[in-house]
């Protein structure tokens, strides 16, 4: 069963984040992900970037992931 720390490491390995927080209980996770990669992207495109970073782990290990995806400028507000 994945831990919040493990999910955080998966995301960090797949994309450049300026801030990353992950919490959860092993089945359901919540993440705050801040990255320059989100600039100019719609919400669904931001989530797709995170899903791409997680790859097959999203289907095989992680049951549910709720995300807040922000640019550094949005995070500062």
N, CA, C and O atoms as a GROMACS GRO file, in nm:
protein
  308
    1UNK      N    1   0.085  -0.118   0.000
    1UNK     CA    2   0.000   0.000   0.000
    1UNK      C    3   0.090   0.125   0.000
    1UNK      O    4   0.179   0.136   0.084
    2UNK      N    5   0.068   0.217  -0.092
    2UNK     CA    6   0.154   0.335  -0.100
    2UNK      C    7   0.130   0.431   0.017
    2UNK      O    8   0.021   0.440   0.073
    3UNK      N    9   0.236   0.502   0.051
    3UNK     CA   10   0.229   0.603   0.157
    3UNK      C   11   0.228   0.742   0.091
    3UNK      O   12   0.263   0.755  -0.026
    4UNK      N   13   0.188   0.845   0.165
    4UNK     CA   14   0.195   0.980   0.109
    4UNK      C   15   0.337   1.016   0.062
    4UNK      O   16   0.354   1.081  -0.040
    5UNK      N   17   0.438   0.972   0.138
    5UNK     CA   18   0.576   1.001   0.101
    5UNK      C   19   0.613   0.934  -0.031
    5UNK      O   20   0.684   0.992  -0.113
    6UNK      N   21   0.565   0.812  -0.052
    6UNK     CA   22   0.592   0.740  -0.176
    6UNK      C   23   0.524   0.808  -0.294
    6UNK      O   24   0.586   0.824  -0.400
    7UNK      N   25   0.399   0.848  -0.279
    7UNK     CA   26   0.327   0.918  -0.386
    7UNK      C   27   0.398   1.049  -0.417
    7UNK      O   28   0.411   1.087  -0.534
    8UNK      N   29   0.444   1.119  -0.314
    8UNK     CA   30   0.518   1.243  -0.333
    8UNK      C   31   0.644   1.217  -0.414
    8UNK      O   32   0.677   1.294  -0.504
    9UNK      N   33   0.715   1.111  -0.383
    9UNK     CA   34   0.838   1.081  -0.456
    9UNK      C   35   0.809   1.046  -0.602
    9UNK      O   36   0.887   1.080  -0.690
   10UNK      N   37   0.698   0.977  -0.628
   10UNK     CA   38   0.659   0.946  -0.766
   10UNK      C   39   0.635   1.073  -0.847
   10UNK      O   40   0.683   1.086  -0.959
   11UNK      N   41   0.560   1.166  -0.788
   11UNK     CA   42   0.529   1.291  -0.858
   11UNK      C   43   0.658   1.372  -0.880
   11UNK      O   44   0.682   1.422  -0.990
   12UNK      N   45   0.739   1.383  -0.776
   12UNK     CA   46   0.863   1.461  -0.784
   12UNK      C   47   0.959   1.403  -0.889
   12UNK      O   48   1.032   1.478  -0.954
   13UNK      N   49   0.959   1.272  -0.904
   13UNK     CA   50   1.048   1.209  -1.002
   13UNK      C   51   1.001   1.234  -1.145
   13UNK      O   52   1.081   1.231  -1.238
   14UNK      N   53   0.871   1.260  -1.162
   14UNK     CA   54   0.816   1.274  -1.295
   14UNK      C   55   0.796   1.416  -1.343
   14UNK      O   56   0.773   1.439  -1.461
   15UNK      N   57   0.806   1.513  -1.251
   15UNK     CA   58   0.790   1.652  -1.293
   15UNK      C   59   0.861   1.746  -1.197
   15UNK      O   60   0.881   1.714  -1.080
   16UNK      N   61   0.900   1.861  -1.247
   16UNK     CA   62   0.970   1.960  -1.167
   16UNK      C   63   0.868   2.042  -1.088
   16UNK      O   64   0.788   2.115  -1.147
   17UNK      N   65   0.872   2.029  -0.957
   17UNK     CA   66   0.778   2.100  -0.870
   17UNK      C   67   0.853   2.198  -0.782
   17UNK      O   68   0.962   2.169  -0.732
   18UNK      N   69   0.794   2.315  -0.762
   18UNK     CA   70   0.854   2.412  -0.670
   18UNK      C   71   0.798   2.393  -0.529
   18UNK      O   72   0.857   2.439  -0.431
   19UNK      N   73   0.683   2.327  -0.519
   19UNK     CA   74   0.622   2.295  -0.389
   19UNK      C   75   0.537   2.170  -0.409
   19UNK      O   76   0.467   2.157  -0.510
   20UNK      N   77   0.544   2.078  -0.315
   20UNK     CA   78   0.470   1.953  -0.327
   20UNK      C   79   0.434   1.901  -0.189
   20UNK      O   80   0.521   1.875  -0.106
   21UNK      N   81   0.304   1.886  -0.166
   21UNK     CA   82   0.254   1.829  -0.040
   21UNK      C   83   0.161   1.714  -0.075
   21UNK      O   84   0.076   1.727  -0.164
   22UNK      N   85   0.176   1.602  -0.007
   22UNK     CA   86   0.085   1.489  -0.028
   22UNK      C   87   0.044   1.436   0.109
   22UNK      O   88   0.128   1.414   0.196
   23UNK      N   89  -0.085   1.414   0.126
   23UNK     CA   90  -0.135   1.352   0.248
   23UNK      C   91  -0.233   1.243   0.205
   23UNK      O   92  -0.280   1.241   0.091
   24UNK      N   93  -0.264   1.153   0.298
   24UNK     CA   94  -0.359   1.049   0.265
   24UNK      C   95  -0.347   0.930   0.357
   24UNK      O   96  -0.264   0.926   0.448
   25UNK      N   97  -0.433   0.830   0.330
   25UNK     CA   98  -0.443   0.715   0.418
   25UNK      C   99  -0.400   0.583   0.354
   25UNK      O  100  -0.425   0.477   0.410
   26UNK      N  101  -0.336   0.589   0.239
   26UNK     CA  102  -0.293   0.467   0.172
   26UNK      C  103  -0.381   0.430   0.055
   26UNK      O  104  -0.337   0.360  -0.036
   27UNK      N  105  -0.505   0.476   0.055
   27UNK     CA  106  -0.596   0.450  -0.056
   27UNK      C  107  -0.638   0.580  -0.123
   27UNK      O  108  -0.646   0.588  -0.245
   28UNK      N  109  -0.665   0.682  -0.042
   28UNK     CA  110  -0.707   0.812  -0.092
   28UNK      C  111  -0.601   0.916  -0.056
   28UNK      O  112  -0.557   0.924   0.059
   29UNK      N  113  -0.561   0.995  -0.155
   29UNK     CA  114  -0.456   1.094  -0.133
   29UNK      C  115  -0.502   1.232  -0.178
   29UNK      O  116  -0.586   1.245  -0.267
   30UNK      N  117  -0.446   1.334  -0.113
   30UNK     CA  118  -0.468   1.473  -0.151
   30UNK      C  119  -0.330   1.532  -0.177
   30UNK      O  120  -0.237   1.510  -0.101
   31UNK      N  121  -0.319   1.609  -0.285
   31UNK     CA  122  -0.190   1.668  -0.319
   31UNK      C  123  -0.206   1.815  -0.356
   31UNK      O  124  -0.303   1.855  -0.422
   32UNK      N  125  -0.109   1.895  -0.312
   32UNK     CA  126  -0.093   2.032  -0.359
   32UNK      C  127   0.036   2.032  -0.439
   32UNK      O  128   0.144   2.007  -0.385
   33UNK      N  129   0.023   2.061  -0.567
   33UNK     CA  130   0.137   2.052  -0.658
   33UNK      C  131   0.156   2.188  -0.724
   33UNK      O  132   0.065   2.240  -0.788
   34UNK      N  133   0.275   2.244  -0.707
   34UNK     CA  134   0.306   2.375  -0.765
   34UNK      C  135   0.420   2.354  -0.864
   34UNK      O  136   0.526   2.304  -0.829
   35UNK      N  137   0.396   2.395  -0.989
   35UNK     CA  138   0.496   2.375  -1.094
   35UNK      C  139   0.483   2.481  -1.202
   35UNK      O  140   0.373   2.524  -1.236
   36UNK      N  141   0.595   2.522  -1.257
   36UNK     CA  142   0.596   2.612  -1.373
   36UNK      C  143   0.533   2.544  -1.494
   36UNK      O  144   0.485   2.611  -1.585
   37UNK      N  145   0.533   2.411  -1.496
   37UNK     CA  146   0.477   2.336  -1.609
   37UNK      C  147   0.328   2.361  -1.627
   37UNK      O  148   0.274   2.336  -1.735
   38UNK      N  149   0.260   2.411  -1.524
   38UNK     CA  150   0.117   2.436  -1.531
   38UNK      C  151   0.081   2.570  -1.597
   38UNK      O  152  -0.036   2.595  -1.626
   39UNK      N  153   0.180   2.654  -1.619
   39UNK     CA  154   0.154   2.788  -1.676
   39UNK      C  155   0.085   2.776  -1.811
   39UNK      O  156   0.130   2.703  -1.900
   40UNK      N  157  -0.025   2.848  -1.826
   40UNK     CA  158  -0.098   2.851  -1.952
   40UNK      C  159  -0.182   2.727  -1.979
   40UNK      O  160  -0.238   2.714  -2.088
   41UNK      N  161  -0.192   2.636  -1.883
   41UNK     CA  162  -0.267   2.512  -1.902
   41UNK      C  163  -0.400   2.516  -1.827
   41UNK      O  164  -0.410   2.574  -1.719
   42UNK      N  165  -0.502   2.454  -1.886
   42UNK     CA  166  -0.631   2.440  -1.819
   42UNK      C  167  -0.620   2.332  -1.712
   42UNK      O  168  -0.523   2.256  -1.709
   43UNK      N  169  -0.719   2.326  -1.625
   43UNK     CA  170  -0.718   2.231  -1.513
   43UNK      C  171  -0.698   2.087  -1.560
   43UNK      O  172  -0.615   2.015  -1.504
   44UNK      N  173  -0.772   2.045  -1.661
   44UNK     CA  174  -0.760   1.906  -1.707
   44UNK      C  175  -0.620   1.878  -1.762
   44UNK      O  176  -0.568   1.768  -1.743
   45UNK      N  177  -0.560   1.976  -1.828
   45UNK     CA  178  -0.424   1.958  -1.880
   45UNK      C  179  -0.323   1.948  -1.766
   45UNK      O  180  -0.225   1.874  -1.776
   46UNK      N  181  -0.346   2.022  -1.660
   46UNK     CA  182  -0.258   2.014  -1.543
   46UNK      C  183  -0.266   1.875  -1.479
   46UNK      O  184  -0.164   1.814  -1.446
   47UNK      N  185  -0.388   1.827  -1.464
   47UNK     CA  186  -0.406   1.694  -1.405
   47UNK      C  187  -0.345   1.587  -1.494
   47UNK      O  188  -0.288   1.490  -1.444
   48UNK      N  189  -0.356   1.603  -1.625
   48UNK     CA  190  -0.296   1.506  -1.717
   48UNK      C  191  -0.144   1.501  -1.700
   48UNK      O  192  -0.085   1.394  -1.711
   49UNK      N  193  -0.081   1.616  -1.674
   49UNK     CA  194   0.063   1.617  -1.651
   49UNK      C  195   0.099   1.534  -1.526
   49UNK      O  196   0.197   1.460  -1.526
   50UNK      N  197   0.018   1.549  -1.422
   50UNK     CA  198   0.043   1.473  -1.298
   50UNK      C  199   0.019   1.323  -1.324
   50UNK      O  200   0.099   1.240  -1.281
   51UNK      N  201  -0.090   1.290  -1.392
   51UNK     CA  202  -0.117   1.150  -1.423
   51UNK      C  203  -0.005   1.089  -1.507
   51UNK      O  204   0.031   0.973  -1.488
   52UNK      N  205   0.050   1.167  -1.600
   52UNK     CA  206   0.162   1.119  -1.682
   52UNK      C  207   0.284   1.092  -1.594
   52UNK      O  208   0.356   0.995  -1.616
   53UNK      N  209   0.307   1.179  -1.496
   53UNK     CA  210   0.420   1.159  -1.404
   53UNK      C  211   0.402   1.031  -1.322
   53UNK      O  212   0.499   0.962  -1.292
   54UNK      N  213   0.277   1.002  -1.285
   54UNK     CA  214   0.249   0.882  -1.205
   54UNK      C  215   0.245   0.755  -1.289
   54UNK      O  216   0.271   0.646  -1.239
   55UNK      N  217   0.213   0.769  -1.416
   55UNK     CA  218   0.210   0.654  -1.507
   55UNK      C  219   0.113   0.546  -1.460
   55UNK      O  220   0.004   0.575  -1.413
   56UNK      N  221   0.155   0.421  -1.474
   56UNK     CA  222   0.071   0.306  -1.439
   56UNK      C  223   0.040   0.298  -1.290
   56UNK      O  224  -0.053   0.228  -1.250
   57UNK      N  225   0.116   0.369  -1.209
   57UNK     CA  226   0.090   0.367  -1.064
   57UNK      C  227  -0.050   0.418  -1.032
   57UNK      O  228  -0.110   0.379  -0.932
   58UNK      N  229  -0.102   0.506  -1.116
   58UNK     CA  230  -0.235   0.561  -1.093
   58UNK      C  231  -0.340   0.451  -1.104
   58UNK      O  232  -0.441   0.456  -1.034
   59UNK      N  233  -0.319   0.354  -1.188
   59UNK     CA  234  -0.414   0.244  -1.203
   59UNK      C  235  -0.384   0.129  -1.107
   59UNK      O  236  -0.476   0.063  -1.058
   60UNK      N  237  -0.258   0.107  -1.080
   60UNK     CA  238  -0.217  -0.013  -1.006
   60UNK      C  239  -0.204   0.008  -0.855
   60UNK      O  240  -0.234  -0.084  -0.778
   61UNK      N  241  -0.160   0.126  -0.812
   61UNK     CA  242  -0.130   0.145  -0.670
   61UNK      C  243  -0.219   0.248  -0.602
   61UNK      O  244  -0.258   0.231  -0.487
   62UNK      N  245  -0.252   0.355  -0.673
   62UNK     CA  246  -0.321   0.468  -0.612
   62UNK      C  247  -0.469   0.462  -0.646
   62UNK      O  248  -0.507   0.470  -0.763
   63UNK      N  249  -0.551   0.447  -0.544
   63UNK     CA  250  -0.695   0.434  -0.566
   63UNK      C  251  -0.758   0.567  -0.605
   63UNK      O  252  -0.839   0.573  -0.698
   64UNK      N  253  -0.723   0.673  -0.534
   64UNK     CA  254  -0.783   0.805  -0.561
   64UNK      C  255  -0.684   0.914  -0.525
   64UNK      O  256  -0.613   0.907  -0.425
   65UNK      N  257  -0.680   1.017  -0.610
   65UNK     CA  258  -0.592   1.131  -0.588
   65UNK      C  259  -0.667   1.260  -0.617
   65UNK      O  260  -0.710   1.284  -0.730
   66UNK      N  261  -0.682   1.342  -0.515
   66UNK     CA  262  -0.742   1.473  -0.529
   66UNK      C  263  -0.628   1.574  -0.538
   66UNK      O  264  -0.537   1.572  -0.455
   67UNK      N  265  -0.632   1.661  -0.639
   67UNK     CA  266  -0.519   1.751  -0.662
   67UNK      C  267  -0.560   1.898  -0.665
   67UNK      O  268  -0.667   1.933  -0.713
   68UNK      N  269  -0.470   1.981  -0.614
   68UNK     CA  270  -0.472   2.125  -0.639
   68UNK      C  271  -0.344   2.149  -0.718
   68UNK      O  272  -0.234   2.130  -0.667
   69UNK      N  273  -0.359   2.192  -0.842
   69UNK     CA  274  -0.245   2.215  -0.929
   69UNK      C  275  -0.233   2.364  -0.956
   69UNK      O  276  -0.323   2.426  -1.012
   70UNK      N  277  -0.121   2.422  -0.914
   70UNK     CA  278  -0.103   2.566  -0.920
   70UNK      C  279   0.031   2.604  -0.981
   70UNK      O  280   0.128   2.530  -0.970
   71UNK      N  281   0.034   2.720  -1.046
   71UNK     CA  282   0.162   2.777  -1.086
   71UNK      C  283   0.222   2.843  -0.962
   71UNK      O  284   0.150   2.867  -0.865
   72UNK      N  285   0.353   2.873  -0.963
   72UNK     CA  286   0.411   2.942  -0.848
   72UNK      C  287   0.341   3.075  -0.819
   72UNK      O  288   0.324   3.111  -0.702
   73UNK      N  289   0.299   3.147  -0.923
   73UNK     CA  290   0.231   3.275  -0.903
   73UNK      C  291   0.096   3.255  -0.835
   73UNK      O  292   0.059   3.331  -0.746
   74UNK      N  293   0.021   3.152  -0.876
   74UNK     CA  294  -0.109   3.122  -0.814
   74UNK      C  295  -0.090   3.080  -0.669
   74UNK      O  296  -0.172   3.114  -0.583
   75UNK      N  297   0.015   3.005  -0.642
   75UNK     CA  298   0.041   2.956  -0.507
   75UNK      C  299   0.074   3.072  -0.412
   75UNK      O  300   0.040   3.066  -0.294
   76UNK      N  301   0.138   3.175  -0.463
   76UNK     CA  302   0.176   3.290  -0.379
   76UNK      C  303   0.056   3.373  -0.338
   76UNK      O  304   0.063   3.444  -0.238
   77UNK      N  305  -0.054   3.366  -0.413
   77UNK     CA  306  -0.172   3.449  -0.385
   77UNK      C  307  -0.251   3.401  -0.265
   77UNK      O  308  -0.352   3.461  -0.230
   0.00000   0.00000   0.00000
